């Protein structure tokens, strides 16, 4: 159907496209006729309505009766100026939730939609006269508003549930992070404590070595001091002994010389022979003692 032919169906603000064998709604062409606020699309072959059909918001009276519609667009509630709606004789099963937004709807006919939801059908009533159709509009809008509120409530609950779940996950994540942070902090404290203990052990060992070294040095110093003090006395005692021995040795030599000269005059005397032997042994023993004493003194 062309735009010019649509104008031929326009009478004031009423556009009658009934019995036109339409299978689709010419939305663009209808949008070009702003005066058409009452639209009759009854008795056609419509099985569905396009989503942009709801952009014709100027419409106040809409007749879709006796088509083959099984549903209405989800945005059908955008017809906020709609006051009269005829859906008689279709195959509707339910109404979109946005139907609750039709606050200006005063008249509605839902008869002969055999597949319509039983609850909705009961709310709609029979619509046998004008009064019942007016009551039908009021009750259906209220019913759909309740459904809309319930859906919004469910959405809100879901949002709250999702928020709680997200908050719980965040809290659990923060708890794990806090536990991890505490674990790292404890690990650092243990490492710090271990390093401190190792440092203190090293310092104690170093101090022990120093004390041992100091004791060793003090002992050596004491021994050195004791050695210096006793050396003069030791030397003096050794010297006295040496003088005595030397004196005795000299006396022994004198005696030996006397005996020697005496025995030279009488070599055949058996006593002289024995004396010579004894003197030689005595001289050997005296020499050995002298060497031993000298060695002790020098050491």
TORGU-248992 format. One record per residue: residue number from 1; residue in three letters; chain; x negated, y, z negated of N, C-alpha, C in turn. Coordinates in pm, whole numbers. Atoms other than C-alpha are relative to their C-alpha. Layout:
REM TORGU-248992
[pt NUM,Ala,A,[X,Y,Z],[X,Y,Z],[X,Y,Z]]
...
END
This chain:
REM TORGU-248992
[pt 1,Unk,A,[-85,-119,0],[0,0,0],[-89,124,0]]
[pt 2,Unk,A,[81,-118,-14],[-149,330,111],[49,111,-92]]
[pt 3,Unk,A,[-31,-111,90],[-156,651,-90],[124,77,48]]
[pt 4,Unk,A,[-114,-75,-54],[88,827,143],[131,-75,-22]]
[pt 5,Unk,A,[-122,79,19],[335,540,114],[42,1,-145]]
[pt 6,Unk,A,[-33,-11,142],[312,566,-270],[81,125,-27]]
[pt 7,Unk,A,[-73,-126,21],[430,924,-249],[146,-14,45]]
[pt 8,Unk,A,[-135,21,-47],[732,801,-59],[88,-62,-107]]
[pt 9,Unk,A,[-74,65,109],[829,607,-374],[12,89,-123]]
[pt 10,Unk,A,[0,-90,115],[785,906,-604],[124,89,3]]
[pt 11,Unk,A,[-120,-83,14],[1103,1075,-724],[-12,78,-130]]
[pt 12,Unk,A,[26,-79,121],[1018,1357,-962],[-120,-56,-74]]
[pt 13,Unk,A,[108,61,77],[812,1189,-1233],[10,-153,-3]]
[pt 14,Unk,A,[-22,144,-4],[939,839,-1153],[-55,-58,129]]
[pt 15,Unk,A,[57,71,-115],[739,609,-927],[50,-143,-2]]
[pt 16,Unk,A,[-64,131,-4],[934,299,-821],[-73,-89,101]]
[pt 17,Unk,A,[71,95,-86],[712,17,-689],[54,-141,-20]]
[pt 18,Unk,A,[-60,132,21],[951,-265,-776],[31,-65,134]]
[pt 19,Unk,A,[-33,77,-121],[1017,-542,-526],[-93,35,116]]
[pt 20,Unk,A,[98,-36,-105],[698,-445,-339],[-95,-115,32]]
[pt 21,Unk,A,[83,119,-21],[547,-793,-346],[-149,26,-33]]
[pt 22,Unk,A,[137,-33,41],[240,-656,-525],[-64,-116,-78]]
[pt 23,Unk,A,[78,98,77],[-29,-897,-646],[-106,69,-85]]
[pt 24,Unk,A,[96,-81,77],[-259,-622,-775],[58,140,-18]]
[pt 25,Unk,A,[-46,-137,27],[-194,-282,-927],[-99,98,63]]
[pt 26,Unk,A,[88,-98,-64],[-336,4,-712],[-33,116,-96]]
[pt 27,Unk,A,[28,-96,108],[-485,189,-1010],[-52,132,55]]
[pt 28,Unk,A,[58,-124,-52],[-690,441,-808],[106,87,68]]
[pt 29,Unk,A,[-105,-77,-68],[-393,540,-596],[99,57,-101]]
[pt 30,Unk,A,[-92,-49,102],[-174,572,-904],[-60,117,-77]]
[pt 31,Unk,A,[67,-109,72],[-435,791,-1073],[5,130,79]]
[pt 32,Unk,A,[-6,-120,-85],[-405,1029,-777],[138,65,-3]]
[pt 33,Unk,A,[-136,-55,11],[-39,1088,-865],[27,35,-146]]
[pt 34,Unk,A,[-13,-36,142],[-54,1268,-1202],[144,28,-42]]
[pt 35,Unk,A,[-139,-28,37],[319,1353,-1186],[76,-127,-37]]
[pt 36,Unk,A,[-70,127,24],[415,987,-1202],[-24,-46,-143]]
[pt 37,Unk,A,[11,41,141],[469,937,-1576],[92,-117,-32]]
[pt 38,Unk,A,[-88,116,17],[739,672,-1531],[-28,-95,115]]
[pt 39,Unk,A,[45,94,-103],[613,365,-1345],[80,-130,-10]]
[pt 40,Unk,A,[-77,124,-7],[828,71,-1230],[-73,-99,89]]
[pt 41,Unk,A,[70,106,-74],[629,-240,-1130],[73,-133,-13]]
[pt 42,Unk,A,[-77,123,21],[908,-492,-1189],[20,-76,128]]
[pt 43,Unk,A,[-34,88,-111],[987,-787,-968],[-109,-5,106]]
[pt 44,Unk,A,[111,19,-92],[640,-827,-813],[-66,-135,-30]]
[pt 45,Unk,A,[73,126,17],[380,-1107,-805],[-126,19,-87]]
[pt 46,Unk,A,[117,-29,85],[146,-971,-1073],[-22,-112,-102]]
[pt 47,Unk,A,[36,102,99],[-36,-1236,-1277],[-91,57,-109]]
[pt 48,Unk,A,[87,-66,98],[-273,-998,-1454],[-10,148,33]]
[pt 49,Unk,A,[20,-144,-18],[-353,-631,-1500],[-149,31,-16]]
[pt 50,Unk,A,[142,-32,10],[-700,-481,-1442],[-30,81,-128]]
[pt 51,Unk,A,[37,-71,123],[-892,-336,-1738],[17,151,13]]
[pt 52,Unk,A,[-12,-146,-17],[-884,13,-1586],[145,46,13]]
[pt 53,Unk,A,[-142,-38,-5],[-504,1,-1578],[35,90,-118]]
[pt 54,Unk,A,[-30,-78,120],[-505,150,-1928],[-53,143,8]]
[pt 55,Unk,A,[47,-139,-16],[-674,464,-1795],[115,92,42]]
[pt 56,Unk,A,[-116,-81,-41],[-329,578,-1673],[76,42,-126]]
[pt 57,Unk,A,[-53,-32,133],[-266,726,-2018],[117,99,1]]
[pt 58,Unk,A,[-110,-97,-6],[-11,982,-1894],[136,-70,3]]
[pt 59,Unk,A,[-127,74,-15],[252,708,-1849],[74,-7,-133]]
[pt 60,Unk,A,[-83,6,120],[537,726,-2098],[106,-112,12]]
[pt 61,Unk,A,[-99,106,-21],[768,464,-1940],[-59,-98,100]]
[pt 62,Unk,A,[63,101,-84],[641,135,-1795],[88,-125,5]]
[pt 63,Unk,A,[-82,121,-19],[843,-151,-1647],[-83,-106,72]]
[pt 64,Unk,A,[78,112,-56],[651,-478,-1593],[83,-127,0]]
[pt 65,Unk,A,[-87,117,11],[950,-709,-1612],[1,-83,127]]
[pt 66,Unk,A,[-18,95,-110],[996,-1018,-1397],[-123,-8,91]]
[pt 67,Unk,A,[124,33,-70],[630,-1072,-1299],[-48,-135,-54]]
[pt 68,Unk,A,[56,128,48],[397,-1361,-1385],[-117,25,-96]]
[pt 69,Unk,A,[109,-38,90],[181,-1194,-1648],[-12,-101,-115]]
[pt 70,Unk,A,[27,91,112],[20,-1431,-1897],[-66,72,-118]]
[pt 71,Unk,A,[64,-79,107],[-160,-1161,-2093],[-8,146,43]]
[pt 72,Unk,A,[22,-143,-26],[-219,-788,-2121],[-147,33,-31]]
[pt 73,Unk,A,[139,-37,28],[-561,-615,-2118],[-22,30,-149]]
[pt 74,Unk,A,[31,-24,142],[-733,-593,-2458],[7,149,-35]]
[pt 75,Unk,A,[-5,-145,26],[-742,-213,-2421],[137,59,33]]
[pt 76,Unk,A,[-135,-47,-33],[-367,-191,-2355],[47,107,-99]]
[pt 77,Unk,A,[-39,-100,100],[-337,15,-2673],[-41,141,35]]
[pt 78,Unk,A,[39,-136,-41],[-495,309,-2486],[119,79,57]]
[pt 79,Unk,A,[-121,-71,-46],[-144,389,-2357],[66,68,-121]]
[pt 80,Unk,A,[-47,-61,126],[-96,614,-2660],[125,87,20]]
[pt 81,Unk,A,[-120,-81,-27],[177,820,-2487],[120,-86,38]]
[pt 82,Unk,A,[-106,90,-45],[381,514,-2396],[114,-5,-102]]
[pt 83,Unk,A,[-118,1,88],[737,528,-2532],[95,-117,31]]
[pt 84,Unk,A,[-93,107,-40],[922,258,-2338],[-76,-103,82]]
[pt 85,Unk,A,[73,106,-68],[785,-81,-2229],[93,-120,18]]
[pt 86,Unk,A,[-85,115,-32],[972,-359,-2052],[-88,-115,48]]
[pt 87,Unk,A,[80,118,-33],[800,-703,-2050],[89,-123,20]]
[pt 88,Unk,A,[-97,109,-19],[1110,-911,-1982],[-43,-96,111]]
[pt 89,Unk,A,[15,100,-106],[1072,-1238,-1792],[-142,-21,48]]
[pt 90,Unk,A,[138,33,-37],[693,-1289,-1792],[-41,-132,-66]]
[pt 91,Unk,A,[52,122,61],[472,-1570,-1921],[-101,32,-111]]
[pt 92,Unk,A,[92,-43,106],[305,-1388,-2207],[-5,-99,-114]]
[pt 93,Unk,A,[19,89,114],[161,-1597,-2487],[-25,80,-129]]
[pt 94,Unk,A,[29,-85,117],[42,-1319,-2717],[-19,143,50]]
[pt 95,Unk,A,[25,-141,-30],[-15,-943,-2730],[-139,37,-52]]
[pt 96,Unk,A,[132,-41,47],[-354,-773,-2761],[11,74,-133]]
[pt 97,Unk,A,[-1,-65,132],[-447,-644,-3108],[15,150,13]]
[pt 98,Unk,A,[-8,-145,-20],[-476,-293,-2966],[144,48,19]]
[pt 99,Unk,A,[-142,-35,-12],[-95,-305,-2921],[45,80,-123]]
[pt 100,Unk,A,[-34,-72,123],[-88,-170,-3277],[-22,150,15]]
[pt 101,Unk,A,[27,-143,-18],[-215,166,-3143],[112,73,75]]
[pt 102,Unk,A,[-111,-64,-73],[109,229,-2952],[96,64,-100]]
[pt 103,Unk,A,[-78,-62,108],[238,460,-3227],[125,72,52]]
[pt 104,Unk,A,[-114,-73,-56],[478,642,-2989],[102,-92,68]]
[pt 105,Unk,A,[-92,94,-65],[646,325,-2864],[134,-5,-73]]
[pt 106,Unk,A,[-135,-3,60],[1024,352,-2921],[91,-112,50]]
[pt 107,Unk,A,[-89,101,-62],[1165,75,-2700],[-86,-111,58]]
[pt 108,Unk,A,[79,115,-48],[1037,-278,-2622],[91,-118,23]]
[pt 109,Unk,A,[-76,121,-31],[1184,-583,-2453],[-99,-113,30]]
[pt 110,Unk,A,[89,116,-17],[1004,-919,-2487],[79,-128,30]]
[pt 111,Unk,A,[-82,119,-27],[1290,-1151,-2389],[-59,-83,114]]
[pt 112,Unk,A,[30,93,-109],[1237,-1456,-2170],[-151,-16,27]]
[pt 113,Unk,A,[142,41,-7],[864,-1502,-2242],[-10,-131,-78]]
[pt 114,Unk,A,[-16,129,64],[893,-1869,-2313],[-123,-46,-78]]
[pt 115,Unk,A,[125,47,65],[529,-1921,-2410],[-47,94,-111]]
[pt 116,Unk,A,[40,-98,101],[522,-1631,-2654],[-15,-65,-137]]
[pt 117,Unk,A,[27,52,135],[380,-1703,-2998],[128,3,-83]]
[pt 118,Unk,A,[-127,13,73],[662,-1822,-3224],[17,108,-106]]
[pt 119,Unk,A,[-8,-106,102],[579,-1577,-3500],[33,134,61]]
[pt 120,Unk,A,[-25,-126,-69],[574,-1286,-3259],[140,1,59]]
[pt 121,Unk,A,[-134,8,-58],[891,-1406,-3091],[106,25,-107]]
[pt 122,Unk,A,[-95,-20,109],[1066,-1414,-3427],[6,146,-41]]
[pt 123,Unk,A,[5,-143,36],[952,-1062,-3506],[73,84,105]]
[pt 124,Unk,A,[-59,-80,-109],[1065,-934,-3164],[152,-7,-1]]
[pt 125,Unk,A,[-146,9,-1],[1421,-1062,-3196],[56,-23,140]]
[pt 126,Unk,A,[-68,31,-127],[1674,-1098,-2916],[-4,112,103]]
[pt 127,Unk,A,[-2,-115,-92],[1669,-746,-2765],[120,-7,97]]
[pt 128,Unk,A,[-120,11,-84],[2026,-783,-2640],[60,136,34]]
[pt 129,Unk,A,[-53,-135,-30],[2100,-410,-2649],[-108,102,-31]]
[pt 130,Unk,A,[97,-108,15],[1929,-75,-2671],[-49,11,-145]]
[pt 131,Unk,A,[36,-10,140],[1936,-70,-3051],[-98,-109,-40]]
[pt 132,Unk,A,[90,110,34],[1776,-412,-3080],[-138,18,63]]
[pt 133,Unk,A,[129,-25,-65],[1503,-313,-2834],[-79,107,-75]]
[pt 134,Unk,A,[68,-101,81],[1428,-7,-3043],[-57,-62,-128]]
[pt 135,Unk,A,[45,69,119],[1405,-226,-3353],[-117,-94,33]]
[pt 136,Unk,A,[108,88,-45],[1189,-467,-3157],[-132,76,9]]
[pt 137,Unk,A,[121,-82,-13],[938,-189,-3075],[-58,31,-137]]
[pt 138,Unk,A,[46,-37,134],[920,-81,-3438],[-62,-120,-72]]
[pt 139,Unk,A,[47,118,73],[880,-434,-3578],[-129,-58,62]]
[pt 140,Unk,A,[119,58,-65],[627,-553,-3319],[-123,86,-25]]
[pt 141,Unk,A,[115,-88,27],[404,-247,-3360],[-47,-16,-144]]
[pt 142,Unk,A,[36,19,140],[417,-292,-3737],[-69,-136,-19]]
[pt 143,Unk,A,[58,134,10],[343,-665,-3699],[-144,-1,55]]
[pt 144,Unk,A,[132,-4,-61],[48,-601,-3468],[-95,87,-84]]
[pt 145,Unk,A,[83,-85,88],[-75,-327,-3706],[-50,-82,-119]]
[pt 146,Unk,A,[42,87,111],[-79,-582,-3989],[-109,-96,45]]
[pt 147,Unk,A,[104,89,-54],[-273,-823,-3769],[-131,75,20]]
[pt 148,Unk,A,[120,-83,-22],[-512,-542,-3676],[-73,28,-132]]
[pt 149,Unk,A,[61,-26,131],[-565,-454,-4043],[-68,-125,-54]]
[pt 150,Unk,A,[58,126,48],[-623,-819,-4124],[-130,-31,73]]
[pt 151,Unk,A,[122,23,-78],[-874,-850,-3842],[-110,95,-44]]
[pt 152,Unk,A,[100,-98,46],[-1047,-530,-3952],[-53,-39,-137]]
[pt 153,Unk,A,[43,44,134],[-1051,-663,-4308],[-96,-117,11]]
[pt 154,Unk,A,[89,114,-20],[-1202,-988,-4187],[-136,45,54]]
[pt 155,Unk,A,[126,-55,-54],[-1458,-792,-3987],[-80,67,-110]]
[pt 156,Unk,A,[67,-69,110],[-1532,-579,-4290],[-62,-100,-98]]
[pt 157,Unk,A,[53,104,89],[-1568,-890,-4506],[-123,-66,61]]
[pt 158,Unk,A,[113,62,-68],[-1796,-1042,-4247],[-122,92,-5]]
[pt 159,Unk,A,[111,-97,7],[-2001,-723,-4238],[-60,1,-140]]
[pt 160,Unk,A,[48,1,138],[-2021,-722,-4618],[-77,-129,-29]]
[pt 161,Unk,A,[67,129,21],[-2110,-1091,-4616],[-135,-1,67]]
[pt 162,Unk,A,[127,-7,-71],[-2375,-1029,-4356],[-99,90,-74]]
[pt 163,Unk,A,[86,-91,77],[-2506,-737,-4563],[-56,-71,-123]]
[pt 164,Unk,A,[44,73,119],[-2516,-954,-4875],[-104,-106,36]]
[pt 165,Unk,A,[94,102,-43],[-2685,-1231,-4684],[-135,63,36]]
[pt 166,Unk,A,[124,-70,-36],[-2936,-984,-4541],[-72,52,-125]]
[pt 167,Unk,A,[60,-49,125],[-2987,-832,-4888],[-64,-115,-78]]
[pt 168,Unk,A,[56,116,69],[-3037,-1180,-5034],[-130,-45,66]]
[pt 169,Unk,A,[122,38,-72],[-3289,-1263,-4763],[-111,99,-29]]
[pt 170,Unk,A,[100,-102,28],[-3463,-932,-4823],[-53,-16,-142]]
[pt 171,Unk,A,[42,19,139],[-3465,-994,-5199],[-90,-123,-12]]
[pt 172,Unk,A,[82,121,3],[-3599,-1345,-5144],[-137,25,62]]
[pt 173,Unk,A,[126,-33,-64],[-3862,-1209,-4908],[-88,84,-92]]
[pt 174,Unk,A,[75,-85,93],[-3960,-940,-5159],[-50,-80,-119]]
[pt 175,Unk,A,[40,85,113],[-3967,-1202,-5436],[-123,-83,39]]
[pt 176,Unk,A,[114,79,-46],[-4201,-1420,-5231],[-124,88,14]]
[pt 177,Unk,A,[113,-92,-14],[-4417,-1118,-5149],[-57,39,-136]]
[pt 178,Unk,A,[44,-34,135],[-4425,-1023,-5518],[-77,-116,-63]]
[pt 179,Unk,A,[70,118,53],[-4521,-1380,-5612],[-137,-14,64]]
[pt 180,Unk,A,[127,8,-71],[-4790,-1377,-5346],[-96,108,-49]]
[pt 181,Unk,A,[83,-110,49],[-4913,-1039,-5469],[-56,-33,-139]]
[pt 182,Unk,A,[45,37,133],[-4927,-1165,-5828],[-105,-112,7]]
[pt 183,Unk,A,[96,109,-15],[-5106,-1480,-5714],[-136,54,44]]
[pt 184,Unk,A,[125,-60,-45],[-5365,-1272,-5530],[-65,79,-112]]
[pt 185,Unk,A,[52,-78,112],[-5398,-1043,-5830],[-64,-92,-105]]
[pt 186,Unk,A,[54,97,96],[-5448,-1344,-6060],[-130,-60,52]]
[pt 187,Unk,A,[121,55,-60],[-5701,-1488,-5817],[-116,98,-13]]
[pt 188,Unk,A,[103,-102,15],[-5891,-1159,-5821],[-48,9,-144]]
[pt 189,Unk,A,[37,-5,141],[-5882,-1153,-6201],[-89,-119,-37]]
[pt 190,Unk,A,[81,118,28],[-6016,-1510,-6216],[-139,14,61]]
[pt 191,Unk,A,[130,-21,-64],[-6290,-1424,-5967],[-83,102,-77]]
[pt 192,Unk,A,[70,-103,77],[-6375,-1110,-6166],[-51,-58,-131]]
[pt 193,Unk,A,[39,63,127],[-6380,-1312,-6491],[-118,-96,21]]
[pt 194,Unk,A,[108,93,-29],[-6599,-1577,-6331],[-131,74,25]]
[pt 195,Unk,A,[120,-79,-27],[-6842,-1315,-6203],[-55,60,-130]]
[pt 196,Unk,A,[44,-57,129],[-6847,-1154,-6549],[-70,-106,-84]]
[pt 197,Unk,A,[60,108,77],[-6918,-1488,-6714],[-136,-39,57]]
[pt 198,Unk,A,[128,33,-63],[-7192,-1565,-6462],[-103,109,-31]]
[pt 199,Unk,A,[92,-111,30],[-7342,-1220,-6518],[-47,-7,-146]]
[pt 200,Unk,A,[36,8,142],[-7330,-1258,-6897],[-92,-118,-26]]
[pt 201,Unk,A,[87,117,16],[-7483,-1607,-6870],[-140,30,51]]
[pt 202,Unk,A,[131,-36,-56],[-7760,-1471,-6649],[-74,95,-93]]
[pt 203,Unk,A,[61,-95,92],[-7823,-1183,-6891],[-49,-71,-127]]
[pt 204,Unk,A,[39,74,120],[-7828,-1425,-7188],[-125,-84,27]]
[pt 205,Unk,A,[118,80,-35],[-8074,-1652,-7008],[-123,88,14]]
[pt 206,Unk,A,[112,-93,-15],[-8290,-1353,-6917],[-49,48,-136]]
[pt 207,Unk,A,[37,-44,134],[-8280,-1231,-7276],[-72,-110,-76]]
[pt 208,Unk,A,[63,114,67],[-8369,-1578,-7400],[-143,-18,50]]
[pt 209,Unk,A,[135,10,-56],[-8665,-1591,-7161],[-89,110,-53]]
[pt 210,Unk,A,[79,-113,52],[-8777,-1247,-7276],[-39,-24,-146]]
[pt 211,Unk,A,[30,27,141],[-8748,-1349,-7642],[-106,-109,-12]]
[pt 212,Unk,A,[99,108,2],[-8940,-1669,-7573],[-138,52,38]]
[pt 213,Unk,A,[126,-59,-43],[-9205,-1469,-7390],[-60,87,-109]]
[pt 214,Unk,A,[48,-85,108],[-9225,-1219,-7674],[-55,-83,-116]]
[pt 215,Unk,A,[50,86,107],[-9257,-1501,-7931],[-134,-62,37]]
[pt 216,Unk,A,[126,60,-47],[-9529,-1660,-7722],[-114,101,-8]]
[pt 217,Unk,A,[103,-105,5],[-9713,-1330,-7690],[-37,34,-144]]
[pt 218,Unk,A,[27,-30,141],[-9671,-1263,-8063],[-85,-110,-63]]
[pt 219,Unk,A,[77,112,53],[-9805,-1610,-8145],[-144,6,49]]
[pt 220,Unk,A,[136,-11,-55],[-10100,-1562,-7910],[-76,113,-66]]
[pt 221,Unk,A,[64,-115,65],[-10166,-1224,-8062],[-40,-34,-143]]
[pt 222,Unk,A,[30,41,138],[-10145,-1372,-8412],[-119,-94,-5]]
[pt 223,Unk,A,[113,94,-6],[-10378,-1654,-8315],[-130,74,30]]
[pt 224,Unk,A,[119,-78,-33],[-10616,-1403,-8162],[-50,78,-119]]
[pt 225,Unk,A,[36,-76,120],[-10599,-1191,-8476],[-64,-91,-105]]
[pt 226,Unk,A,[54,97,96],[-10658,-1494,-8697],[-138,-46,41]]
[pt 227,Unk,A,[130,43,-50],[-10947,-1604,-8476],[-107,105,-24]]
[pt 228,Unk,A,[96,-110,21],[-11118,-1264,-8501],[-37,12,-146]]
[pt 229,Unk,A,[28,-14,144],[-11083,-1258,-8879],[-88,-112,-53]]
[pt 230,Unk,A,[76,113,52],[-11227,-1605,-8933],[-134,-19,67]]
[pt 231,Unk,A,[123,20,-75],[-11503,-1581,-8676],[-123,48,-75]]
[pt 232,Unk,A,[119,-46,72],[-11740,-1369,-8882],[-34,-93,-115]]
[pt 233,Unk,A,[25,89,113],[-11701,-1593,-9189],[-54,-132,49]]
[pt 234,Unk,A,[43,126,-56],[-11735,-1904,-8972],[-144,10,48]]
[pt 235,Unk,A,[136,-21,-52],[-12046,-1760,-8810],[-99,13,-113]]
[pt 236,Unk,A,[88,-20,115],[-12188,-1654,-9142],[-29,-132,-68]]
[pt 237,Unk,A,[18,130,63],[-12128,-2001,-9289],[-92,-87,82]]
[pt 238,Unk,A,[84,79,-89],[-12281,-2164,-8986],[-145,44,-7]]
[pt 239,Unk,A,[138,-54,5],[-12582,-1934,-9006],[-69,-44,-128]]
[pt 240,Unk,A,[58,42,130],[-12635,-2020,-9375],[-44,-143,6]]
[pt 241,Unk,A,[34,142,-12],[-12622,-2388,-9298],[-123,-19,86]]
[pt 242,Unk,A,[114,11,-89],[-12865,-2338,-9015],[-129,39,-70]]
[pt 243,Unk,A,[120,-45,74],[-13109,-2151,-9241],[-47,-109,-95]]
[pt 244,Unk,A,[35,108,96],[-13089,-2427,-9501],[-66,-117,72]]
[pt 245,Unk,A,[53,112,-75],[-13146,-2694,-9240],[-139,31,53]]
[pt 246,Unk,A,[131,-39,-51],[-13432,-2502,-9089],[-105,-4,-111]]
[pt 247,Unk,A,[94,1,114],[-13586,-2464,-9430],[-39,-142,-35]]
[pt 248,Unk,A,[27,140,29],[-13551,-2831,-9499],[-85,-63,108]]
[pt 249,Unk,A,[77,54,-111],[-13681,-2911,-9154],[-146,41,-8]]
[pt 250,Unk,A,[139,-50,12],[-13986,-2694,-9208],[-72,-71,-115]]
[pt 251,Unk,A,[61,69,115],[-14044,-2853,-9551],[-34,-143,37]]
[pt 252,Unk,A,[24,137,-43],[-14008,-3195,-9393],[-121,-8,89]]
[pt 253,Unk,A,[116,-2,-91],[-14258,-3102,-9128],[-130,15,-81]]
[pt 254,Unk,A,[119,-21,84],[-14499,-2982,-9393],[-41,-129,-71]]
[pt 255,Unk,A,[30,127,68],[-14462,-3305,-9583],[-56,-100,97]]
[pt 256,Unk,A,[46,94,-102],[-14499,-3503,-9267],[-144,27,41]]
[pt 257,Unk,A,[137,-37,-39],[-14813,-3310,-9173],[-98,-43,-109]]
[pt 258,Unk,A,[89,40,111],[-14955,-3373,-9520],[-24,-149,1]]
[pt 259,Unk,A,[12,146,-3],[-14880,-3740,-9499],[-81,-43,120]]
[pt 260,Unk,A,[70,37,-123],[-15007,-3748,-9144],[-150,12,-16]]
[pt 261,Unk,A,[144,-19,17],[-15343,-3603,-9231],[-57,-97,-105]]
[pt 262,Unk,A,[46,95,100],[-15363,-3830,-9535],[-18,-137,62]]
[pt 263,Unk,A,[4,133,-60],[-15287,-4139,-9331],[-103,-10,111]]
[pt 264,Unk,A,[101,4,-104],[-15536,-4038,-9058],[-132,-49,-54]]
[pt 265,Unk,A,[127,43,60],[-15812,-4104,-9300],[0,-148,-34]]
[pt 266,Unk,A,[-7,141,33],[-15685,-4453,-9373],[112,-64,82]]
[pt 267,Unk,A,[-102,52,-93],[-15501,-4596,-9070],[34,-145,-26]]
[pt 268,Unk,A,[-25,141,24],[-15526,-4949,-9194],[92,-23,-118]]
[pt 269,Unk,A,[-85,13,118],[-15318,-4880,-9500],[142,-30,47]]
[pt 270,Unk,A,[-136,43,-40],[-14985,-5063,-9470],[101,105,-35]]
[pt 271,Unk,A,[-94,-105,39],[-14804,-4779,-9651],[2,112,101]]
[pt 272,Unk,A,[7,-108,-102],[-14925,-4529,-9395],[76,-40,125]]
[pt 273,Unk,A,[-71,48,-118],[-14793,-4747,-9118],[151,13,-22]]
[pt 274,Unk,A,[-144,-10,30],[-14452,-4763,-9286],[47,144,-5]]
[pt 275,Unk,A,[-38,-143,9],[-14460,-4392,-9359],[14,61,137]]
[pt 276,Unk,A,[-8,-52,-138],[-14528,-4313,-8993],[131,-38,65]]
[pt 277,Unk,A,[-125,46,-59],[-14235,-4525,-8889],[120,74,-59]]
[pt 278,Unk,A,[-111,-71,66],[-14006,-4365,-9147],[8,145,40]]
[pt 279,Unk,A,[0,-142,-41],[-14116,-4016,-9051],[60,19,138]]
[pt 280,Unk,A,[-54,-11,-137],[-14039,-4079,-8687],[153,-13,-1]]
[pt 281,Unk,A,[-144,17,9],[-13692,-4203,-8777],[65,122,-64]]
[pt 282,Unk,A,[-56,-119,68],[-13635,-3910,-9014],[4,119,93]]
[pt 283,Unk,A,[3,-113,-96],[-13744,-3662,-8749],[109,-15,103]]
[pt 284,Unk,A,[-108,23,-98],[-13503,-3826,-8500],[136,33,-57]]
[pt 285,Unk,A,[-129,-27,64],[-13214,-3812,-8745],[18,148,-24]]
[pt 286,Unk,A,[-9,-145,24],[-13292,-3451,-8841],[27,76,128]]
[pt 287,Unk,A,[-23,-67,-129],[-13306,-3351,-8479],[144,-18,46]]
[pt 288,Unk,A,[-140,27,-40],[-12970,-3518,-8409],[97,82,-82]]
[pt 289,Unk,A,[-88,-81,85],[-12806,-3345,-8708],[-4,147,41]]
[pt 290,Unk,A,[15,-143,-39],[-12944,-3012,-8603],[78,31,127]]
[pt 291,Unk,A,[-75,-20,-126],[-12800,-3052,-8253],[150,0,-23]]
[pt 292,Unk,A,[-142,7,29],[-12459,-3155,-8387],[48,126,-71]]
[pt 293,Unk,A,[-39,-119,74],[-12448,-2862,-8628],[3,122,90]]
[pt 294,Unk,A,[3,-112,-92],[-12547,-2619,-8357],[121,-3,96]]
[pt 295,Unk,A,[-116,12,-90],[-12277,-2758,-8130],[129,43,-73]]
[pt 296,Unk,A,[-118,-39,78],[-12010,-2713,-8405],[5,149,-20]]
[pt 297,Unk,A,[4,-145,25],[-12126,-2359,-8476],[38,76,126]]
[pt 298,Unk,A,[-28,-72,-127],[-12113,-2254,-8113],[143,-19,47]]
[pt 299,Unk,A,[-139,23,-40],[-11768,-2413,-8060],[98,77,-87]]
END
